[in-house]
Amino acid sequence: MRLSVSGTYAAGKTSTATALSHYTGIPFAPARSIREILPDAVPGKALAEVTPAEYLQLAVRRHVGRVQNEARLGDPLISDGSSLQEWIYAAARVHFGMDPASPADTPPAGAAMRFFAEAVDQLGHAMRQHVKETYDGFVHLKAPAGATGKAGGHRRMHPAFRGFCDDMLLQALEDLGVTYHVVEEADRAERLRTVAGLFGLPVVRPVEEALALAAGEYAAIDWRLEGERVQSAASRAAAAEVVVR
């Protein structure tokens, strides 16, 4: 069973996927966050400041990281999201503009955005195909009503942007014909029991123990946003080598 825990920012994907891995004994497949990728990919910029072309680089980098983790773990696995996320967050930017916290009233215009829209559409073909071929099922988590992010390290996201992404994720799962279940239980223990029951997953430890293990790992995550991070030494060296050449 290759299961993806789906949802938008602040829906609880990482904490749920981590706890579910401990609860079932199925390996967890993480994905590097944009906050981790951005300082090396586009040094000195916040996510809201990147250009459409730069955002495509970020989406591809994150997708490649997912594929590497999936290939390393094989079957079974529990994934923190899927590459549908990368495509859909890009598609939402085509519709609303590059800043998820301040969506535009009308779709942005200009040659760069027109090319971005075409590129995102093609990216979607590849990423939907990957998802169709990779996962056996999805758990889709609904974000709390009125959630805007920022709390717990999540960046801000306007409700209209979030709703667009949430609807598009569910429609993509429907179109792909994959097995998925929408889970709305707020109680985390009940959420794990529900997911395990829906997919017939094994249980290897008490739910309270799984939640405690996941809480410890979640607390250790570096939630600093990109502006608080520095470019890695390897990335700086690679950039310097390009300049010299």
N, C-alpha and C positions, 0 to 999 in steps of 0.2 A: 504494500500500500504506500503510494506516494501522495501525501496529503498536503495541501497548501492552506494556510490560514490567511484569509483575504480580508481587506478592509482599507479604509483611508487613514490618514494621519490621526493618531490619538484614539483609534478604535480598539486598541489593545492587542494588536497582532503579535508583537514581540513577547509580551508577558504571557499571553495565552499559549503561543507556540512553544515557548520554553517550558512552561508548566506541563503542557500536554506531553512533551517529550519525556519529562521525568515521570509522569503518571503512567505512561504506556511502555516506556523503555525503547521507543522508536527514536533513532538519532535525529538531532535538530540541525537543519540547514540554515545558517544565518545569511544575511545579506548586508554588505557594508552600507551604511547610511550615507545620504548625500552630504551630511555634515562632515563625515570622514573623508569622502572622496574629493570634495570641492577644493580644499587648500592645495592639493597637488594638481588637480585638473585645471582650475582657473584661479591661480593664486591671487589673493588680495581682494576678491570679490565676495559679496554676500549672494545668496541664491537669487534674491529679488533683482540683483543687478546684472545677472548673466544675460548674454545675447541668445537669440534662438539657436544659433550655430553652436554656442558653448553648451547649451542645455542638451543638445543631441549627443555631445561627447559624454556628458554626465550619465545620460540614459544608457548609452552603450557600455560604459564602464561598469555600471551597476548590473546590467544584464549579464555581462561576461563573468562578473564575480559570482552571480547566482549559478550560472551554468557550471563553473568550476566546482563549486561546493556540491551541486547535485551529482556531478560525475564522480566526485571523490567518495560520496556516501553511498551511491547506488540505490538499492531498494531493500528495505523501506526507508522513508524519511518523512519528516515534518518540516515544511518550509515556512519561513517568515515572509509571507507575501508571495508574489510571483512576478514575472516580467510583464504581466498585464499592468501592474502598477506603473512601471516606467513609461509604457506607451500611453496610458490614460492620463497620467499627470502631464505629459507633453501635450496631449490632445486638449486638455482643459486650458492650457496656456494659449493654444491657438484660438480658443473661444473667448477667453477672458483677459489675456495678456500675461506677462511674465511673473507678476507678483500675486501669489495666491491669497494674500491678505487684503488686497485692494483690487478686486476684479473690475474690468472696464464694463460700461453699460452696453457697448456695442463691440463686436469682434474687431481687434486691431487690424489696421490696413498697412499697406506698404509691401515692397518687393521682398524684403527679408521675411515677413510673416507669411507671404504667399508661398515662398519656397519652403519655409518651416512646415506649413500645413501639408504640402506635398510629401516632404520627407517623413513627417510623423505618420502619414497614412501608409507609406511603404514600410516604416518601422513596425507598424501595427500588424501588417501581414506576417512578418517574420516572427514576431513575438507571440501572436495568437497561435501560430503553427507550433512553436516551441512548447507552449503551455498545453496544447491539445495532446502532444506526443509525450509529455513529461509526467503529468499528474493524473491520478486516478480519481481524485475527489477534492472538493473545496469546502472549507468552513468559512462563511462570510460573516464578519462581525459588524454589527451596526454601531456607529459612533454614538455616544450619548447626545441626546437632543440639545442643540445650542452649543455644542463643543466648538471651540475656535482654536484649540491647540495651545502652545506655549507652556502650559502647566506640565511639569514632569519632563521638561526639556524639549517638548514638541514645538516646532515653529508655528506661527499663527496661520490660520486658514479661514477664509471667509465662508460662512455657511452655504452661500450659493456655489462657490467653487467646490466645496466638499460634497454637496448634494449632486452636482454634475458628475463628479468622479464616482460616487457611490452608485448612481443610476447606471453609469456607463460600465462599471465593473460587473454589475448584475446582468446587464444586457449581453455583455461579452460572454459570460458563463452560459447564459441561455443559448446564445447563437452557436457556441462551440459544442453544445450538447454534452458537457461534462456533468458528472454528479455533483451537486452542491446543496448545501443547507444553510439557511440564514439563521444565525444564533443570536438571540437578543437577551439571554439571561445576564443580569447584572452581577449576580452572585458568582464569584469565580469558581468555587467548588462545584456548584451546580452546572456551570458552563462546561467544565472538564468532563463531568459525568455524562452530560448530554452529548457531547461530541464523541466520546468513546462509544456510547450506545448507538449513535446514528451510524457509525462506520464499523462497528464490531471490533474495536481495537482492544488489544490486551491491556490488562491492568497489572502493574508490577509493584506498586507501593500505594499506601493510603493517600488519598487526595490531599490531606492536610500537609503531609510530608512533601509531596510534589510541589505544592504551592510555596512552602517555606524554602525549598531549594531554589525555585525559580525567583523568588523575591530576593534572595541573596545575590544571585547572578545579575538580576535587573538593577539592583542597587549599585553594582560595581561598574555598570556601563557608563562610559564617558559621554554625558549628554551636552557637552559644550557645543554651541553652534560654531559655524565655520570661522566667524570673525575672531573667536577666542583661540583658534588653533594656528599652528605654523606649518609651513610647507616642509615635507620630510627631506632629510639630507639626500636621499637617493634622487628625489625629484629635482632638488636644487642642482645636484651634480649633472643630471641628464640635461637640464636646461642650459647650464653653463657650457657643456660639451657642444650643444647645438649652436650656441652663439659663436664659439671658437671656430667651428667648422665654417 
